[in-house]
Structure formats: structure tokens, C-alpha cells
């Protein structure tokens, strides 16, 4: 048996070599959490190349056994352990190759030839041969046409990630990505001889026991260096430090976090949160050699002091300066800890007398502006943690306000200027920007900007975001809007473009009462609101596109006053570039067997179908044939950008599994809505979660009765009663403005639900997108079985391509007794499958 360190490039670039995953191995099973962790490591390494940092990332171990040589002399290795890593790196390189091919075909071919495929003369073409279950999915990735299933899902994840990382202003960023994947992901490769028992090696590698955490190792090593003063240091520093960090039994984890913050505060930004022991061990060794126990005691004292600053970050009420206290609370409300090391450094400098509280307040205002403006302009969050983790190094000495503004204003940090913010508020889909708490925060701060004689008790209010122009248009709203639109504007296009615009959103506690009432009816409730922004809306005589756009302009002016601008720059990236980048990421997320419309894409990015179509007609983009007109037909303006390509888009869709009728219309059940695309891009469309209270149930019932026919209401009540009476099952109700209903059941791993019911739109959503991350429905075969069960309900026809999405059907179908019985049977099947 041989053990050696290697990289992916060293491993697979040898000609005529193949790595085979044996049939007894489980299928490819890594999911989004694993992909995200790997992507974070890869991008960290890619960024480290710029900084000339030589450190590599240890990815894990790989166990190989010699296989039977293939005809033609191809060397075959059996992958006993490590197939998940090898497969994921290969899929990532497929996505990277397909991104590069449009810019430099030679480089793309080199990636394919070096890492993915053997010579055409070889009898075994693939460098990696997955298990039988995954081969077709992997073949599709090699061909650049990923299908459904987990392998295709991984490809689309990395395709979107690579797109987001690709900076048009940096010609070498993708080159660094390739270098990080191939040369900076370190593996320990264990290769056996033919007589070795590789399974025993595998078992010993995977022998799991109780392992010491980073904080355990750190504590043990610290006290090992204090042979005569360990008791004193434990009582004076370590024990009080642990008490300061004892939050909901997370003390051990928080000591690890403090150890990481300590390194970042001192400029060591390359260390991962889960690998703090090694650098601290090295530093403690050097201190003990040069300064003895006294030097080690000083380290323990420093950690103790910094624990006090760290505690203030989540207990702002303990801070004595009102402005600092308010600023710390705002970071909690925004929901970020990326600025924590910088805030701790500022608090430490204040204790040393080199920074004043008012300077800390101004720095926090600048960082808040940096975060909020980026969110308003939909700037990708790539490198956000890295940017803010590097900030402490800039603030170690000297004037902190000027240095913060100068550092955050650097070109590559993408702090949007005033013109970019105004353009984004005018055009962007705000409701799908950032996280729910951040959307609420922006509206709250815009409200606070207005003059209030008495402060609003935000913690005591039950406010949520309200669409003034509702998401589901009633007949009355359609009639009103038709009269308020310009002659060249259609009601549906205006609604898609503006319903999620910041100018159409407010905060109210009347969501269930407001619903999709006509504007005149809403005004009577908005006048009684305690919020000034609602009084402004209620002064309007109508609520059409002109009023929404005018309000967006007013809110933009307030945003500029609230959140200061960066220093002037020579070159500011147009907001439209970010918008089209988001469009391309959405196109990459459309799986084979599905299609979307120009209108859905326009709604997603806050645009209009016409500019979306114009962009696709003149710019290379992923999967353009999967974009159709709203009626499912190919747009008359559709053209292939490749001059030698003339295949029929509908035939291509047919080959991918989309049904197309005789009139050339694609199956509407295979259409991905804007909400489904948003879910694939990890845009959080939820608001405040789930509530079992009678108030929320009453809100759901009221909306159901107001918006649905009596026979539909009776059928839905029957179905909910059936579920509520089932063992270990209950009903939960959403706290958003359309009070949704969740059908929960208890499993050994927590709770899970099959359907979400929406009383206003009258849709029942099958939550495959949620289920694919929950046991046992993380198994695609079980989701496929549930899809087939759902398709027994009335006329429901959910396409196979949607088992990772959020398809829905009309709840009115339940008014048919046969369909209601089938729905009850489907729920019973689900509960049994979930709890077995």
C-alpha cells in the first residue's frame, strides 16, 4: 500500500487512465450543502492565487485499487473511497469548460482533454466512469447538456456559480478557477497492491468515534503550555470567557468562532472557521519559546477581552453608547455576522483610547450602506465575507472612517453609486432581492426616515410586506389597471414588471384584510395605519404604473439620504450587466424537460419581455431554445446565434421530454414559473415562517371563502380535516400576506410537508424543491413515485422534469369527489412513506 499527497491534476491528467466507481458503491449523493462548501473552498483558493498565497486546501482522502487493464492499454483504477469528491470536481470542470468555450475554445478543449476525456484512440474515453445509476447523467454533463437527477443538479449549481464568479472586467478569473480546482485541491491518495484488503483500509478510514473539536484542542494545548499557572489562568480568563460565550449551550462552538475572529482581527484572513487550531498552535509555540508562560497568559487575557466585545455583538443592550448600541442592533436585524471581526476591532480600539464611539457609529453606517446598496442592486454576494473579513487589517491603526470608505469604495468591491441605486430601484424586482429579513429591514428604515413624533415599537408589531398592486389580480383590479395603463402597455406585462418593484411594496398589519381588494378599498385601511408611508399611498387617487414608478423615485431619494455613497470611481459597472447575469443564471437552471417564458424571466429580473427577447436574440446564453412565448409557442423573433444551426427548437424540446401539441404549443405543465426559477437560484421567497395560531387559521379560512367557489372551499376543508386527523400530522399557516397552509407530518428527522395551499391564487403546490433536501425524499426515485401518485388526482399532470421544482395545480379540481378521494390517498401515501 502506498500513501501520497496529490492534486486532481496530478491524479487524472495521466494519459490513458480511467477511474471506475464499482457497482457496489452508492450512487452520487452529494447535495447543495456539499457543493456550496466545495465551491467556497475553490473560490478561496482562486482568490488566494491573486494574493500569491501558496496554501492549498485539503479536500480529503482517496482510496484506489488496481483494476483489470482495459483493451488498448488503459490503466484502470477502482475508486474504493472518494467517488463523491472525484465526481464533483469533474462535474465542476464540465461547467467551467462550458463557460469558457464561448470565450476561448482552445482552453475549453484543453480542460476536456486533460481532465475529462482520454484520447479518442483510447478504448475507454471517460477519465471517470461513475456507477451505472449515474452514467447517463454524467454523459449528459460531458456533452454539455445536463438532464434531471442529482448529477444534472450538481452541474447546474456549478454552472450558475461559475457564471456569478465570472467578472467581465477580469480576463483571468476563470483561469484561476481552473487552477484552483486542478492544482490547489489537495488529496491524500492511498493506492493498494493487488493483494491488499482495500475494504479493510476503507473501514479503518471511515471508523467514526467521538472527535475533539477545535476549541477542545485549543484549550488542551494552551494549558499544556502553562504547567505552573494553569489553575490561575483557568479561573481568571478561560472560565469567565466561556461564561461570556455561553449562548443556548453553544459555548464550545462560540469559543471556536472567537478563535477564528481573533485570527481575522489580526489579519489572518485565509484561515477557515473549521481549521483554527493549527495557526493558533503555531503562534502559541513561538510565543512560549520566546516569552515563556507570561506570553501565553497574555494570549488567554486577549481572548477573554475579545470575548467581551464579541458578546456585545449579540447583546447590544449591554453597550453604553446609544449610537453604537443602535448600530449593533441594526446588524442583527439585517442578519449578518460578516462584519463582526471589524466591529470587534473597533470596540477594542475604543477601549485603548484610539477610536471614539461617534467614529464607530459612522463606520457602521458605511458598512450598512455597503450591504444595503449591494442588495438593492442585486450585486452577487461572492466574496462579501472576504471583503469584510479583510477590513480589520485596514483599520488596525489610523483614521477609521476615512479608511473604511476608501477600502469599501475599491472598484472590485462593487459598492453601488447613487446612479446605480436609483436605476435599480426603478427597474429591479425588489421583492426577490436578498433575504426576507433584509427586505423588511429596507422598508423599515425607509419608514423610519420619515418624521415620527413617537417611535414605532417594531418588536411589538406584526407587520409584513404588502403588495399594493396585488400578485393575483382580481377582475376588478384588471379593469382598473387597464384604464390606468398607457395604450402600448398590457395589464399582464405591467403587473409582471411592477408588482415586485419597491414602489409597489409597503408594510402593514392588515395583509389578510387587504388581500387583492381594489385600491379604493385598500386606501380606507391604509389611512388608519400607524405608518407614514401608508398615509402617502392612501393620498393617491389610483394605483397604476405611473404612481408606482413615481413612488419608486421618492423611495430612491430617501435611500440615497439614508445610505451614503462610495467615493467617486472612474468606471462603474452598469446595473444592466448584473441583470443580464442573473438572467443567464436562471437560464442555466432550467432542466431538460422544462421551458419558461420571456415574461417569467422578465418578472424574475424586474424587466419586460421585450428587452429580455432582444437580449437573447443578440447574446449567447444557456438553453435559449427553452424560452418560449407565454402560450408555449416559439417566438417569431427566435434565431440561433450559430450561423450553421437550423434545428427546430420544438423538436429539441420534444427530444428532452416536453410534450408539444399539433399546433406547436409546449405542454404548460412543463413551464417553469418565475417563482420556480427563483427557487432554483436560492432566492428566499418566504416571509416570516409558519404559525399554528387560530388567528392565522382564521385568516386562511377568510381568504379561501373570499376568493374560491363554495364547492372548492368545502372540498379543501374536507382535505385539511383528513390530514389534521391523521397520526403525527398537523396544519401550519404562513405569516405572509397570502396566508398559506402547510400540511405537516412528523418524521424521525423533524417535520416535513407535501403540499402548500394558497387561498387567493387557488393553487396547491407540490413542494418537491423542499423535499429533495429532506429524508427520505432526498431519494429521486421516491419523489418520482410521489409525482406519479399526484398525477392520479383529477387532471393533474406534473412532468417528470419537475421533481426538483415547485409545480402546482388548481385546488378547484378537488370539488370532483373522485379527485378529492385521490388527493386524500396521495396524502396518506406520503405520510406513510415519510414515517416508515
Secondary structure, DSSP 8 states (H G I E B T S, - for coil): -EEEEEEHHHHH-SSSEEEEE-TTS------HHHHHHHHHHHHHHHHHHHTT----EEEEEEEEEE----TTS-EEEEEEE-HHHHHHHHHHHHHHHHHHTTT-HHHHHHHIIIIIB--TTSS--BSEE--HHHHHHHHHHHTT---SHHHHHHHHHHHHHHHHH--TT-TTHHHHHHHHHHHSEEEEEEE--TTS-HHHHHHHHT-------HHHHHHHHHHHT-TTTHHHHIIIIIHHHHHHT-STT-HHHHHHHHHHHHHHHTT-TTS-TT--HHHHHHHHHHHHHHHHHHHHHHHHHHHHHHHHHHHHHH-GGG-SSHHHHHHHHHHHHHT--TTHHHHHHHHHHHHTTSS-HHHHHHHHHHHHHHHHHHHHTT---TTHHHHHHHHHHHSSSS-HHHHHHHHHTSGGG----HHHHHHHHHHS-GGGSS-HHHHHHHHHHHHHHS--SS---GGG---EEEESS-SS--HHHHHHHHHHS-TT--HHHHHHHHTTSGGGEEEES-HHHHTT--HHHHHHHHHT-S-HHHHHHHT-S--SHHHHHHHHHHHHHHHHHHS------S----HHHHHHHHHHHHHHT--TT-BEEHHHHHHHHT--HHHHHHHHHHS--TTGGGEE-TTSS--TT---SSTT----HHHHHHHTT--B-TTS-B-GGGB--HHHHHHHTT-----S-EE--HHHHHHHHHHHHHHS-HHHHHHHHHHHHHHHHSTTEEEEEE-SSS--EEEEEEETTEEEEEEEEETTTTEEEE-HHHHTTSTTTTSHHHHHHHHHHHTTSTT----GGGTTS--EEEGGGGGSHHHHHHHHHHHHHHHHHHH-
